[in-house]
């Protein structure tokens, strides 16, 4: 039984007259991958901002995150173009990893993402898919307790998306941590997550919750149990 990583209790958040959340509550277990789906503008990215502390909630309580390091993986790579691939990782790892372990850790995660031959290359010389591999290596290399992933596969073609999802699953299985994934794509969530929350339009409430019991190594894009769940989740997303 996984222990609780953190909880949200009665969270309310608004921007002026725009009410995003009103009484949102949920519990996230440690070392699980949890996906959040919902229509555009429902508050998924705001939820990440509240969890990461970039924004503050108006009401309610968030507990269990105190002192826990977080890493963030965005839809766009957000690499520093004046630094090499290896230096982009070193930049976020400095003072987090003993210097004698730094090169080994950087090379390990670059190798895991099959981008090690480009360690001394500047990001502007890489393809979009290669840049996203570097961003994923950077987020994974950071010694975080919690990894936030905000639509990291959205701009990728299908074959590259499947390759990165497969690689991510392998890396996560070797060193589990708590992962939160925001996505518009039910298939991405089904291929990765242990649990899926489906949000309504704002003010967002949880209109669907699913636990995925099929082992990850058996999850393929055309697996029948996943296709059936995908239909159910899609229906929840389009139903008012």
Secondary structure, DSSP 8 states (H G I E B T S, - for coil): ---EEEEEEEEEEEETTEEEEEEEEEEEETT-EEEEE--TTSSHHHHHHHHHTSS--SEEEEES-TT--EEEE-SS----TTSBHHHHHHHHHTTTS-HHHHHHHHHHHHHHTT-GGGTTSBGGGS-HHHHHHHHHHHHHHS--SEEEEESTTTTS-HHHHHHHHHHHHHHHHHS--EEEEE-S-HHHHHHH-SEEEEE-SSSB-EEEEEE--S-GGG--TT-HHHHHHHHHHHHHHH--
